[in-house]
Amino acid sequence: MSININLELTDHCNLKCTMCSQSMRDEAHGVPHKFMDWNTWCASLQNLRSFDDDIHLCPHWLGEPTLHPQFDRFVAYAFGNNHNNSIFREFRLHTNAVIFSEERCLLLLELANLPFMKPDTFNFIHFSIDAYSKEAYLKVKGKDRREIVYKNIERFIRLRDRLGYRKPFVSMGFVVQPNNAHEAKDFHDHWASIFSSKFTVDHDWQKEHSDSIYYRRLNTHDQEQSDKLHQNTMVQLGFSAEEVQRGAESF
């Protein structure tokens, strides 16, 4: 049995995505924004040792984890103490890649390929991108950060390939909605040109261990209309309408 645990490093965010509560209220959780302190992080990780189940750890919920001023130190500590997966079995990072330096790329690649834990421990980084053009990015994400985000992610992939690493795989996230659905194919074609090896195109969370272009349906008050837009978009990308019917566990 596995347990998914989100240890949210911060509820601050540097974007205002239209589909996220960060753009809908001043305080993500109804309380002032904060950063997790070092002692809380260390104690929380040590407490995970007491679980008999496999822990799937994510340092994210509503905030952007890389905004934490000690993000690199926090994740390095977690992996450095995870010998034989004694703390967590899997780790997944969700980020908008606005703050994603070359030094951070190299650190994450090193952590994903440490020899003293299972090779699929750090399997995925999910990049929340949601647009292809600068215009759509600004509408969906609330700030003009498209160019730096694309540059950062492309650099990460090039570094991974140049160093000969397979992990972590990357998931290019695109939440289908009225302001971006028209450029879903452009989004696909761009990232397909960047990947140097096998990748999947997914209408739900990826099931294979590979790089992925992931089109998620928008969760909204008019879910039927949102599901229809998602379905039509996926059909245009080559899926059948039956394939992309909303499943019981769809996100």
N, C-alpha and C positions, 0 to 999 in steps of 0.2 A: 504494500500500500504506500502511496505517496501523499505528501501534504504540501500544498503551495503556500508559501509564506512571503508576504510583502513586508520588508523592513524599509519603510519609506524614509530616505535620507533627508528629504525636504519636500514641503508642499509649495515652495516657490516655483514659478515657471517664467521663462523668458519669452513665451509666445502667448497668443490669445486665440487658440483654435476655436472656430465657431462651433464645433461638435463637442467641446470639452467644457466642464463646469468652470474651468479657469476663466473663461470669457463671460460667464453668466453671473458671477458674484465676486466680490472683492476678496473673500476668504474661502479657500478651497474646501475646507472642512468646517467652516463656520466659526473658526477661531483664528487669531493672528498667525501669519506664516512663521515657520521656524525651520531651523536646521537641527538635525539630530546631533547630540554631543558624542564625543569619543567614548566616554565610559558606558553610555547606553548601548552604543554599537557593539563594543567588546563584550559586555555582559549578555546582550541578546544572542550573539553568536555562540558564546559558551553554553548558554541555556539550551541551544538546539542540540547539543550533544546528548541530552537526556531522552530525545525522541527515538523510539524504536523504528519508526517509519522513515522512508526516504524523504528528505527535505528538498523541495524545489524552491530555491531562493531567488527573490527579485528585489532590488533596492528601489523600487518605484511603485507609485500608485497614481496620485494626481499631480505630483510635482515633477520637475526635470532633475533627475539625480545628479547629472554632471554639473549642476549649479552649485552643489555643495563645495565650499572652499577646500575641503579635504577629501574630495571624492577619490582621488588616486590612492591616498593613504588608506582610506577605508577598505577599498576593494583589495588592495595588496595585502592588507592584514587578514582579510577573510580567506583569501586563497593560501596565504602563507601558513595558516593554521589548519588547513583542511587536508592534512595528510591522510591518505587512504579514505578520503571522503568521510571523515569522522564528524564533520559539521553539516555539510550539505552534499547531496548527490548530484544536483543540477543547479546551474546558475544561468539566468537569462537577464540581459540588460535591455531596457527600453529607453530610447533617447531620441531627441529631435535633431541631434548632431550639430547644433549651433555652436557649441563649445566642444571641439573635438580635435585637439592639436595632434601633430605628428608624434609628440612624446607620449600622449595618451594612447594613441593607436598602438604604438610599440609596446607599451605596458600591457594593454589588454591582450595583444597577441601572445606576449610572453606568458601571461597568466593562464590563457586558454590552453597552453601547450606544456604546462609543468609536468614533470615525469612522475610525481608521487600521488596522482589521483587519476581516476578513470579518464580515458581520452575524450569521452563525450560529456564531461562535466560542464564545460562552458561551450555549449553547442551553438547558441544563437545570440546575435544582437539584432533587435528589432528597431529599425529606423522609421520613425513616424515622419513621412514626407508629404504625402497627400496632394501633390500637385506637380505639374511639369513646368508650366510657364511661370514667369515672374508675376504676371497679373493674377493668375489663379492662386498662386502661393500666397500673395498678399491678402486676397479675399478669404481664403480658407484658414490661414495661419495667423492673420492679424498683424503681421510685421513683415517687412521686406528683408528676408534672410535667405532667399532661394539660392543665390549664387554661392554663399559661403557653405551652406548645407551640402549642396551638390559637390563642391570642391572637397569638403572634408570626407564625405563618404567615398568618393572616387579614390582619394588618396589612401584611405584605409584598405580598400580592395586591392589597389596596386601594391601596397606594402605587404599585405598577406600573400599575394601571389609571388612577389619577388623573393620573399623569405622562404617560400616553399611550404607554408602552413596551409592546412585545410580548415582549421577551426580558428575562430568561430565562423559558422555560416552567417549570412546576413539575410534578413527579411526586409524587403522594401515595402513599407506600409502605405496603402492608399485607401482612405475611407471615401467610398463613392457617395457623392452628394451633388446637388444641382450646380454648384460653382466649379466642379472639376470633372464631371463625368465625360464631358466632350473631349478631354485630352487623356483618357485612360490608355489609348493605344500609343500615343506619343510617350507616355510614361513607360509603358512596356518596352517600346523599341529602344529608348535611351538606355535603360538598365540592361537589356539583352545585349546591347553592344559593348557594355562594360564588363560583363561576366566573361571569364575565359574558360569556364568549364560548365558542367551540367547545372541547370537551374529549373525550378518548377514555377508554374503560374497557378496560384491558388485562389479560390473563392471563399475559403475558410482557412483556419489555421493550418499551416503546412504539416503534412503527415510524413514526408520524407526528410532524410537528413541531407539537405542540400541548400544552396542559395535559393531564394524565393522572391517572387514578386507577388505581393499579397493584397488582394482587393477585398476590403471588408465592407459590409453593408452598414449604413448609418442607423444607429438606434435613435428613434425620434418619436414624437407624438403621433405622427402619421406613418406607422410602421408598414402598412400595406403599400403605400406609395413608395417608401424608401426601398422596400424589398423589390418592387417592380423595377425601379431605376437600376438597382444593383444587378438584377437578372438581365435586363436589356443590355447593360454594359458588358456583362460577361459573355452574352451571346455574340456581341460584336467582336469579342476577342477570341471566338472560336468554340466556346462551350455550348452545350445544348441547354435549353430551358430547364429540362428535367434535372440535369446535373447540379444546378445551382439553386434548387428549391431550398428554402430555409430549413435546416435540420433542427432537431430538438436541442442540440447543444451549441448551435451557432452563436457566435459572439457578435 
